[in-house]
Amino acid sequence: MKYLLALIFLFGIVAGCKPKVLTGKALESKLKSTMSNYLDSTLQPGVTFKIEDVVYYPQVNEKNYICQFHVQMHFKSKDTLGIVAATISNDFLKVERKQ
């Protein structure tokens, strides 16, 4: 009985440690924050930006998201609205900018 209880407890810990799969608004928010961190680290100093929205497609086989972000950028007296295309890994650690 003691071993059965320990096995159930161990199974509960393993099941509880599984990362939660994001969907919907939470996934969009995480993709936006990942791209925001990437742009903060790669853009020139003085450039400010705001990510308006994101369109994404999950690639299950390659374990990543293909994304297009509509980004509004300001630099000194200039501003522009454009598209930034990128591939973001499922763990949100790797960003590969395409455009």
Residue pairs with C-beta under 8 A, 6 or more apart in sequence:
22 30
27 56
28 53
28 54
28 56
30 92
31 54
31 56
31 65
31 67
31 88
31 92
32 51
32 54
32 69
34 88
34 92
34 95
35 51
35 54
35 67
35 69
35 84
35 86
35 88
35 95
36 49
36 51
38 86
38 95
38 97
39 49
39 71
39 84
42 97
43 49
44 75
46 75
46 76
47 73
47 74
47 75
48 73
48 74
48 75
49 71
49 72
49 73
49 74
50 71
50 72
51 69
51 70
51 71
52 69
52 70
52 71
52 72
52 81
53 69
53 70
54 67
54 68
54 69
54 70
55 67
55 68
56 65
56 66
56 67
56 68
57 65
57 66
57 67
58 64
58 65
59 65
59 66
63 89
63 90
64 87
64 88
64 89
64 90
64 94
65 87
65 88
65 89
65 90
66 85
66 87
67 85
67 86
67 87
67 88
68 83
68 84
68 85
69 83
69 84
69 85
69 86
70 81
70 82
70 83
71 81
71 82
71 83
71 84
72 79
72 80
72 81
73 79
73 80
73 81
73 82
83 99
84 97
84 99
85 97
85 98
85 99
86 95
86 96
86 97
86 98
86 99
87 95
87 96
87 98
88 94
88 95
88 96
89 95
